[in-house]
């Protein structure tokens, strides 16, 4: 590789690094300080993957959310005025966990496109009924904004564990 190509590669690498780090983009005015925080969603001792976790605060600190990995852990992030930071502002939260089971569609997109509006609505109504009949890994009460029983206080770096087994009969 000649010197010019090497310099171009180095410049490109520097640009990629700058873009990945947000190009020094600073937090907007009013963005609260955050602390590292995770939520672990389990059924007994088994982590549950692909759960959307939302932490709601009465203080209106921005949107706090994350999605669980294969171990059931969601590393929480706060979004405020289109700026996202790792972690959660200190405060009190309702912790909602959302995972809706879904049935695979049995009609192809081509078949759906050939249906008239009535047929299509009937198909989607049937699909929705089948979805509602599925067993849920995460009980519906845990996604209810008004009645969610999970609450935590974030006072520093930490983790909150939600064991769905505690809520399966509610």
C-alpha positions in Angstrom: 0.0 0.0 0.0 1.5 3.4 -1.0 1.7 6.3 1.4 -1.3 8.2 -0.2 -3.5 5.2 0.2 -2.3 4.7 3.8 -3.1 8.4 4.6 -6.6 8.1 3.0 -7.3 5.0 5.1 -6.2 6.7 8.3 -8.3 9.8 7.5 -11.3 7.5 6.8 -10.8 5.7 10.0 -10.6 9.0 11.9 -13.9 10.1 10.3 -15.6 6.8 11.2 -14.4 7.1 14.8 -15.7 10.6 15.1 -19.0 9.6 13.7 -19.3 6.7 16.0 -18.7 8.9 19.0 -21.3 11.5 18.0 -18.7 13.9 16.6 -18.5 15.6 20.1 -22.2 16.2 20.1 -23.1 17.5 23.5 -26.3 16.9 25.4 -29.1 19.5 24.9 -29.9 22.0 27.6 -32.1 20.4 30.3 -30.8 16.9 29.7 -30.5 15.3 33.1 -27.4 13.5 34.2 -27.7 9.7 34.0 -26.2 6.8 35.9 -25.6 3.3 34.5 -28.7 1.2 35.1 -30.1 -2.1 33.8 -33.3 -4.0 34.2 -33.3 -7.8 34.2 -36.5 -9.6 33.2 -36.6 -13.2 34.4 -39.1 -16.1 34.8 -37.7 -17.6 38.0 -34.0 -17.7 37.2 -34.3 -17.8 33.4 -33.8 -14.5 31.5 -36.4 -13.5 28.9 -35.0 -12.1 25.7 -36.6 -9.4 23.5 -38.6 -7.7 26.2 -39.1 -4.0 25.6 -38.5 -2.2 29.0 -39.9 1.3 29.6 -39.2 3.3 32.7 -41.8 6.0 33.3 -41.1 9.0 35.6 -43.5 11.6 36.8 -40.6 14.1 36.5 -40.7 13.8 32.7 -36.9 13.2 32.3 -37.2 12.0 28.8 -37.9 8.5 27.3 -36.1 5.8 29.3 -36.0 2.4 27.6 -34.1 -0.7 26.6 -34.6 -4.2 25.1 -33.5 -7.3 26.9 -30.7 -9.5 25.5 -30.6 -13.3 25.6 -29.8 -13.2 29.4 -32.8 -11.0 30.0 -30.8 -7.8 30.7 -31.7 -4.4 29.2 -29.1 -1.7 29.4 -31.3 1.4 29.8 -30.9 4.5 27.8 -32.5 8.0 28.1 -33.6 9.9 25.1 -34.2 13.7 25.5 -34.7 16.1 22.6 -33.4 13.6 20.1 -30.2 13.0 22.1 -29.7 9.5 23.6 -27.4 8.8 26.6 -26.6 5.6 28.3 -28.1 5.3 31.7 -31.1 6.6 33.7 -31.6 9.9 35.6 -31.9 9.6 39.3 -35.5 9.3 40.5 -38.6 7.2 41.0 -40.0 5.1 38.1 -42.7 2.7 37.0 -41.0 -0.2 35.1 -43.1 -1.6 32.3 -42.2 -4.8 30.5 -43.7 -5.5 27.1 -43.5 -8.6 25.0 -46.4 -9.5 22.8 -46.5 -13.0 21.3 -47.4 -13.1 17.6 -48.6 -15.7 15.2 -46.9 -15.9 11.9 -49.0 -14.8 9.0 -50.4 -17.6 6.9 -51.2 -15.4 3.9 -48.5 -14.1 1.7 -48.3 -10.4 0.9 -49.4 -11.2 -2.6 -52.5 -13.0 -1.3 -53.3 -10.1 1.0 -53.0 -7.6 -1.9 -55.6 -9.5 -3.9 -58.1 -9.3 -1.0 -60.8 -6.7 -0.9 -61.1 -4.5 2.2 -63.7 -6.8 3.9 -61.7 -10.0 3.4 -58.5 -8.3 4.5 -60.2 -7.0 7.7 -61.6 -10.5 8.5 -58.1 -12.0 8.0 -56.5 -9.5 10.4 -59.3 -9.9 12.9 -58.7 -13.7 12.9 -55.0 -13.1 13.2 -55.5 -10.8 16.2 -57.7 -13.4 17.9 -55.0 -16.0 17.5 -52.4 -13.7 18.9 -54.6 -13.0 22.0 -55.0 -16.7 22.6 -51.2 -17.3 22.8 -49.5 -17.9 26.1 -47.7 -14.8 27.2 -44.1 -14.9 28.6 -44.7 -11.5 30.2 -48.0 -10.9 31.9 -50.2 -8.1 30.4 -50.3 -6.3 33.8 -46.6 -5.5 33.4 -47.3 -3.3 30.3 -50.2 -1.4 31.7 -49.2 2.2 32.2 -51.8 3.0 34.9 -51.7 -0.3 36.8 -48.1 -1.6 36.4 -47.1 -2.9 39.9 -43.3 -2.6 39.3 -41.7 0.4 40.8 -38.1 1.3 41.6 -36.0 4.2 42.8 -32.8 4.9 40.9 -30.3 6.6 43.3 -27.1 5.5 41.6 -25.7 2.8 39.4 -27.6 -0.4 39.7 -30.0 -3.1 38.4 -33.7 -3.8 39.0 -35.0 -7.3 38.6 -38.5 -8.1 37.4 -39.5 -11.7 38.0 -42.6 -12.3 35.8 -43.5 -15.4 37.8 -44.7 -13.0 40.6 -47.3 -11.5 38.3 -48.6 -14.5 36.3 -51.9 -14.7 38.2 -52.6 -11.0 38.2 
